[in-house]
Amino acid sequence: MLLNLSLFLLFLTASNITVQAIGVNWGTTSSHPLPPDKVVELLKSNKITKVKLFDADPLVLQALSGSNIGVTVGIPNSMLKSLNSSKKVAESWVHDNVTRYVSSGNSGVRIEYVAVGDEPFQQSYGEQYHPFVIGAAMNIQTALARVSLANQVKVVVPCSYDTFQSESSLPSKGHFRPDLNKTMTELLTFLTKHHSPFFATISPFIISHRNKNISLDFSLFKETKHSRNDGHRTYKNSFDLGYDTLVSALSTAGFPEMDVVVAKIGWPTDGAANATPSAAETFMKGLMDHLHSKSGTPLRPRNPPIETYIFSLLDEDQRSVVNGNFERHWGVFTFDGQAKYNVDLGQGSKNLVNAQYVEYLSSKWCVVNNNKDLSNATASALDACSTADCTALSPGGSCFNISWPANISYAFNNYYQVHDQRADSCDFGGLGFDYNS
């Protein structure tokens, strides 16, 4: 039920007639996802014209049929090995997830990209996917060519923010991670041959979260005294710094003219210090103003990314928190499609449109039974949080200051709601008590 908030705006760059658009990521790792048809209505209501998916869910693609929304379908990392080893598997995947949806004219899905893997080069994965990415991309490309879709649907590989780096924090010193040099050269050669752009995540939040030397104002596009100088170039915000680090990495690798799509960028609203709706609103407004200004970056003036995908439209309460508890709170909208803040997505309106006619569970809750011995309640709460989303209780989270035993009730209730208010999900060895409001 997620989707990533997005906007769309067309612009012309000074060099050639390039359409610069803003879209959203739509993820579905949620215990109670919004029905796909309601997400598509949410996209339409907010005039979002491009969406990036992390898989190729048939129900999602069916809901997008006839919407005229530009779609990026995703291939999970778990499929890379088999796609690399077999052209037949690639042909089957393309038939099942691309051809059958684009072949029905105006009533079909406007698939623009196939994203091979979900940031398979992310450092936390080690090198487990490295041997398979390029082969999988080539086989998907061949499969698209066989059904005459290679000119219509581009093959791309989303790359994480840690794919490129600069030890000095100066963009001019940007380069790809050394362990990726050979693979990245192969990828860039492949993309250039097929006129596909480079998909990359830019993450000012994570960089700020992990590097205390970067001021919050610098990350939020606020006027700041902490501008960074790199030779004769001045950097006034973290986005330009990260983007130009990538531009330098591309140049160092021998591909200085490569088109860039910002595949993921956003600001979470909970689960960590500075992850708040207020900060997210400030960041999003700053990002929108920057993109709409068409100013580009110091290394690519008047040449902004050809497309930018906000991460994300909706919160995902089952998303992995390996990188941090904030991972479940990237949405511009809550899991049920209600705007967390307002931002002008380029349509002249400062107000986002919420999802309509959302169906909810009954007004029932699970709390601690204060008449019981609560000496082991904390252990039960920790057990509940292994399944339910308790990230708001973490340090820096919005509910971190809830005192005991109210925090136990929070954990119990989240577990209860995730399990659709089943009576046995409010037991906790007799410590839970369910009631109607």
C-alpha distance (Angstrom), angle and dihedral (degrees) to the residues before:
residue distance angle dihedral
M1 . . .
L2 3.64 . .
L3 3.49 135.7 .
N4 3.58 133.9 164.9
L5 3.71 123.3 -109.2
S6 3.69 116.5 -113.7
L7 3.64 149.5 158.8
F8 3.58 138.3 -152.4
L9 3.75 132.4 -140.5
L10 3.73 129.5 159.6
F11 3.71 122.5 -135.7
L12 3.75 140.2 168.5
T13 3.76 118.8 -132.4
A14 3.76 120.0 -142.3
S15 3.80 94.0 -113.8
N16 3.79 104.0 50.7
I17 3.76 139.3 -14.8
T18 3.77 98.5 -78.6
V19 3.77 122.9 163.4
Q20 3.78 110.1 -134.4
A21 3.76 110.5 -161.6
I22 3.77 137.8 175.4
G23 3.79 119.4 -140.9
V24 3.78 138.8 161.9
N25 3.78 139.4 -116.1
W26 3.79 114.5 -120.4
G27 3.78 113.2 -157.2
T28 3.81 124.7 177.6
T29 3.80 104.6 -162.7
S30 3.78 92.1 125.3
S31 3.79 135.7 122.4
H32 3.81 90.1 -135.7
P33 3.80 109.0 23.1
L34 3.76 119.7 -170.9
P35 3.80 109.9 -106.6
P36 3.82 108.5 -94.8
D37 3.81 93.4 -118.4
K38 3.81 90.2 57.0
V39 3.81 90.8 48.9
V40 3.80 90.5 52.2
E41 3.80 89.3 50.3
L42 3.81 88.2 50.0
L43 3.80 89.4 53.0
K44 3.79 92.2 48.9
S45 3.80 93.5 45.5
N46 3.79 89.6 55.5
K47 3.81 93.2 42.5
I48 3.80 92.9 -118.4
T49 3.79 107.8 163.4
K50 3.80 103.0 -179.3
V51 3.79 131.5 49.6
K52 3.78 132.7 -179.0
L53 3.81 118.2 -150.3
F54 3.80 128.2 -162.6
D55 3.80 94.4 -144.3
A56 3.79 139.0 4.0
D57 3.80 103.6 -99.3
P58 3.84 108.1 -178.9
L59 3.81 93.0 -141.4
V60 3.81 90.9 52.3
L61 3.80 93.1 47.5
Q62 3.80 91.4 47.0
A63 3.80 89.6 52.8
L64 3.82 89.8 51.3
S65 3.81 92.6 51.4
G66 3.78 111.6 118.2
S67 3.82 93.0 5.6
N68 3.83 94.1 109.4
I69 3.82 87.9 -138.2
G70 3.80 112.5 145.1
V71 3.81 108.3 -117.3
T72 3.79 135.6 -157.3
V73 3.81 110.1 -162.7
G74 3.79 117.6 -156.1
I75 3.77 135.3 -140.0
P76 3.84 113.7 -149.9
N77 3.80 118.2 -124.3
S78 3.80 89.3 -117.2
M79 3.82 89.6 69.6
L80 3.81 97.9 50.9
K81 3.80 96.6 89.8
S82 3.80 95.0 53.0
L83 3.81 92.7 43.3
N84 3.79 90.0 50.9
S85 3.79 93.3 50.8
S86 3.80 99.8 45.3
K87 3.80 134.3 43.9
K88 3.82 87.3 -167.9
V89 3.81 91.1 59.2
A90 3.81 89.5 49.9
E91 3.80 91.8 49.1
S92 3.79 90.6 49.5
W93 3.82 91.7 49.0
V94 3.80 92.4 49.9
H95 3.80 91.3 48.0
D96 3.80 93.7 49.1
N97 3.80 98.9 40.6
V98 3.79 107.2 27.0
T99 3.81 115.8 17.3
R100 3.78 97.0 47.5
Y101 3.82 90.9 53.6
V102 3.81 102.5 41.3
S103 3.80 97.3 42.1
S104 3.78 97.3 76.0
G105 3.81 100.1 75.9
N106 3.79 120.2 -131.8
S107 3.79 91.1 -5.8
G108 3.79 91.4 58.8
V109 3.81 132.9 84.3
R110 3.80 118.8 -83.0
I111 3.81 96.4 -132.7
E112 3.80 110.5 -175.1
Y113 3.80 103.6 167.5
V114 3.77 141.3 21.8
A115 3.82 108.7 -149.0
V116 3.81 108.3 -150.4
G117 3.80 105.2 -148.3
D118 3.79 131.1 -15.5
E119 3.79 104.8 -94.4
P120 3.83 91.3 -44.4
F121 3.82 92.2 178.0
Q122 3.80 93.8 59.5
Q123 3.79 106.6 138.8
S124 3.81 94.1 -127.3
Y125 3.83 89.4 63.9
G126 3.79 92.7 59.7
E127 3.79 112.2 -152.3
Q128 3.80 97.3 -46.1
Y129 3.83 94.2 118.5
H130 3.81 100.3 31.4
P131 3.83 96.7 93.8
F132 3.80 93.5 53.4
V133 3.82 107.9 41.5
I134 3.81 101.3 81.2
G135 3.80 94.8 41.2
A136 3.81 90.7 49.0
A137 3.82 91.1 49.5
M138 3.80 91.7 49.0
N139 3.79 92.7 49.3
I140 3.81 91.9 48.9
Q141 3.82 88.7 49.0
T142 3.80 90.8 51.3
A143 3.80 91.2 47.6
L144 3.81 91.0 51.8
A145 3.81 90.5 49.3
R146 3.81 90.8 52.6
V147 3.80 90.2 59.9
S148 3.83 93.8 40.7
L149 3.80 94.6 -111.1
A150 3.81 99.8 112.4
N151 3.81 93.3 99.9
Q152 3.80 92.6 46.8
V153 3.82 100.7 42.1
K154 3.82 119.7 45.4
V155 3.81 123.7 -153.0
V156 3.82 115.2 -133.3
V157 3.81 138.6 168.6
P158 3.85 116.1 -140.6
C159 3.81 109.8 -135.2
S160 3.80 124.1 -156.4
Y161 3.80 124.4 -122.8
D162 3.81 90.4 -105.5
T163 3.82 92.9 59.0
F164 3.81 88.8 88.1
Q165 3.79 128.7 37.0
S166 3.78 148.2 166.5
E167 3.79 118.7 -148.1
S168 3.81 90.9 -157.8
S169 3.84 92.1 46.2
L170 3.81 86.9 -124.1
P171 3.82 112.4 130.2
S172 3.81 91.4 -142.8
K173 3.82 88.3 65.3
G174 3.80 93.8 52.5
H175 3.79 118.9 137.3
F176 3.78 139.8 156.9
R177 3.80 118.2 -94.4
P178 3.81 109.0 -81.4
D179 3.81 92.3 -123.5
L180 3.81 88.0 59.7
N181 3.80 100.6 48.0
K182 3.82 97.4 105.1
T183 3.80 95.0 38.8
M184 3.79 93.0 45.8
T185 3.81 92.1 51.5
E186 3.80 88.8 52.3
L187 3.80 91.4 47.8
L188 3.80 94.7 47.9
T189 3.81 91.1 47.5
F190 3.81 89.7 51.2
L191 3.83 93.2 47.9
T192 3.80 92.4 48.0
K193 3.80 92.7 49.2
H194 3.80 91.1 54.2
H195 3.83 97.5 36.9
S196 3.79 92.5 -116.9
P197 3.83 123.6 149.0
F198 3.80 128.1 -121.2
F199 3.84 111.2 -103.0
A200 3.81 112.6 -149.9
T201 3.79 139.7 166.5
I202 3.80 117.2 -128.0
S203 3.82 110.8 -165.1
P204 3.81 116.5 -176.9
F205 3.82 89.2 165.6
I206 3.80 96.6 56.8
I207 3.80 91.9 42.1
S208 3.82 89.6 51.5
H209 3.81 92.1 43.2
R210 3.81 92.0 54.7
N211 3.79 99.9 34.7
K212 3.78 114.7 57.5
N213 3.80 90.1 -173.4
I214 3.81 89.7 74.0
S215 3.78 112.3 81.7
L216 3.79 120.5 -131.0
D217 3.82 90.8 -126.8
F218 3.81 90.0 56.3
S219 3.82 89.8 53.4
L220 3.82 93.9 46.0
F221 3.82 97.1 52.9
K222 3.80 90.8 -110.7
E223 3.76 120.9 149.8
T224 3.76 103.4 -95.9
K225 3.76 142.0 175.2
H226 3.78 87.9 -136.9
S227 3.79 98.5 82.2
R228 3.79 115.0 150.6
N229 3.77 123.9 -130.2
D230 3.78 122.0 -149.4
G231 3.78 106.9 -179.3
H232 3.79 105.7 -58.5
R233 3.81 92.4 -18.8
T234 3.80 122.0 96.2
Y235 3.81 122.9 -154.4
K236 3.79 117.2 -155.5
N237 3.80 99.7 176.4
S238 3.78 141.8 29.8
F239 3.81 94.6 -116.6
D240 3.80 93.7 62.1
L241 3.79 89.6 44.6
G242 3.80 93.1 54.1
Y243 3.79 95.1 40.3
D244 3.79 93.9 51.2
T245 3.80 90.7 46.7
L246 3.81 85.2 60.6
V247 3.82 91.8 45.1
S248 3.81 89.4 53.5
A249 3.81 90.7 47.4
L250 3.80 89.8 53.3
S251 3.80 90.9 48.7
T252 3.80 92.5 47.4
A253 3.80 88.8 52.2
G254 3.81 89.9 52.3
F255 3.81 100.3 -101.8
P256 3.83 105.4 101.8
E257 3.81 95.5 154.2
M258 3.79 97.9 50.3
D259 3.81 113.1 136.8
V260 3.80 113.3 -122.5
V261 3.80 130.2 -146.1
V262 3.80 115.9 -168.0
A263 3.79 96.1 -136.5
K264 3.81 96.7 -175.5
I265 3.78 132.2 16.0
G266 3.79 130.5 146.9
W267 3.78 148.0 113.2
P268 3.83 124.6 -107.9
T269 3.80 123.2 -131.1
D270 3.82 103.2 -148.7
G271 3.79 145.3 13.8
A272 3.81 99.8 64.7
A273 3.78 143.7 40.6
N274 3.82 111.2 -71.0
A275 3.80 90.5 14.1
T276 3.80 95.7 121.1
P277 3.81 136.1 131.2
S278 3.81 89.1 -113.9
A279 3.82 93.5 54.5
A280 3.81 91.1 43.0
E281 3.80 91.3 52.2
T282 3.80 91.4 49.5
F283 3.80 91.3 48.7
M284 3.80 94.5 46.7
K285 3.80 93.4 48.1
G286 3.80 90.1 48.1
L287 3.80 91.8 48.5
M288 3.80 92.9 47.9
D289 3.79 92.7 49.0
H290 3.79 90.4 48.1
L291 3.80 94.4 49.5
H292 3.78 93.7 44.0
S293 3.80 91.2 50.7
K294 3.83 88.0 66.7
S295 3.80 87.0 -146.2
G296 3.80 94.5 132.2
T297 3.80 118.7 -163.3
P298 3.81 134.1 -60.9
L299 3.82 91.3 -93.1
R300 3.81 93.8 41.0
P301 3.80 106.8 30.4
R302 3.82 115.0 -171.5
N303 3.79 87.8 3.1
P304 3.83 108.5 98.1
P305 3.83 123.0 175.4
I306 3.79 110.3 -66.3
E307 3.82 90.2 -126.6
T308 3.80 134.9 7.2
Y309 3.81 124.9 -160.4
I310 3.80 118.0 -158.9
F311 3.78 115.9 -136.7
S312 2.84 104.6 -114.3
L313 3.75 148.6 6.1
L314 3.80 97.9 -176.2
D315 3.80 138.1 20.8
E316 3.83 116.8 -105.6
D317 3.80 113.2 -151.3
Q318 3.81 94.3 -171.3
R319 3.79 97.0 49.5
S320 3.81 116.2 125.2
V321 3.80 114.2 -92.6
V322 3.80 95.3 -160.6
N323 3.81 89.5 116.5
G324 3.81 93.8 41.9
N325 3.81 143.5 -52.3
F326 3.80 89.5 -94.1
E327 3.83 88.8 73.0
R328 3.81 90.4 88.1
H329 3.80 94.3 54.6
W330 3.81 108.0 56.6
G331 3.80 94.7 111.9
V332 3.77 123.5 118.5
F333 3.79 81.2 -154.7
T334 3.80 128.9 42.1
F335 3.81 117.9 -109.8
D336 3.81 89.4 -87.0
G337 3.79 95.3 51.4
Q338 3.82 101.3 -99.2
A339 3.81 115.2 141.4
K340 3.81 114.5 -113.5
Y341 3.80 92.7 -159.3
N342 3.77 139.0 -11.8
V343 3.76 128.5 -97.7
D344 3.79 133.2 165.0
L345 3.77 105.3 -115.0
G346 3.75 91.7 -167.8
Q347 3.79 98.2 -84.7
G348 3.78 95.9 104.1
S349 3.80 93.8 -104.9
K350 3.78 123.3 107.7
N351 3.80 92.1 -162.2
L352 3.77 125.1 79.9
V353 3.80 118.7 -141.4
N354 3.81 115.3 -120.7
A355 3.79 125.9 -136.8
Q356 3.79 111.4 -90.0
Y357 3.82 132.6 -136.5
V358 3.79 95.3 10.1
E359 3.81 113.8 179.0
Y360 3.79 114.9 -133.1
L361 3.79 136.6 -170.0
S362 3.80 118.1 -103.0
S363 3.83 120.0 -76.8
K364 3.78 93.8 -95.7
W365 3.78 128.2 133.1
C366 3.78 140.7 -169.3
V367 3.80 119.3 -141.0
V368 3.78 139.1 164.0
N369 3.80 114.8 -76.7
N370 3.80 101.0 -126.8
N371 3.80 91.0 -162.3
K372 3.81 90.9 69.6
D373 3.78 132.7 78.6
L374 3.81 102.7 -91.0
S375 3.78 97.9 -172.1
N376 3.83 90.8 112.9
A377 3.81 96.3 35.8
T378 3.79 94.4 105.5
A379 3.81 91.3 58.3
S380 3.80 90.0 51.0
A381 3.81 90.4 49.3
L382 3.79 92.0 51.7
D383 3.78 88.9 51.0
A384 3.81 90.2 50.8
C385 3.81 90.8 50.2
S386 3.80 91.2 55.8
T387 3.81 86.3 73.3
A388 3.79 104.8 19.9
D389 3.79 125.8 61.4
C390 3.81 109.8 -100.3
T391 3.80 96.7 155.9
A392 3.82 92.2 119.3
L393 3.83 87.1 67.3
S394 3.81 92.6 58.6
P395 3.83 122.7 102.9
G396 3.78 107.6 -72.0
G397 3.81 91.0 17.6
S398 3.80 123.4 128.6
C399 3.82 92.9 -109.8
F400 3.80 98.2 38.3
N401 3.82 91.8 112.9
I402 3.80 95.2 55.7
S403 3.80 105.6 121.0
W404 3.80 129.3 -134.9
P405 3.04 126.9 -56.2
A406 3.82 93.6 17.8
N407 3.80 88.8 64.9
I408 3.80 88.4 55.8
S409 3.80 89.5 54.3
Y410 3.80 89.2 49.7
A411 3.80 90.4 55.7
F412 3.80 93.7 44.2
N413 3.79 92.6 49.4
N414 3.79 94.7 48.0
Y415 3.79 89.6 52.4
Y416 3.81 89.6 48.0
Q417 3.81 93.3 51.7
V418 3.82 93.9 45.3
H419 3.82 87.1 55.6
D420 3.81 92.6 50.6
Q421 3.81 94.3 -105.9
R422 3.80 94.4 -68.1
A423 3.81 109.9 175.4
D424 3.81 92.9 -124.6
S425 3.82 90.5 54.8
C426 3.82 90.1 67.9
D427 3.78 96.3 52.9
F428 3.82 107.0 89.6
G429 3.79 91.5 171.0
G430 3.80 91.4 -50.9
L431 3.82 94.1 -50.1
G432 3.80 94.9 107.8
F433 3.79 127.5 82.1
D434 3.81 123.0 -170.1
Y435 3.75 123.9 -157.0
N436 3.79 142.2 167.3
S437 3.77 119.7 -114.7
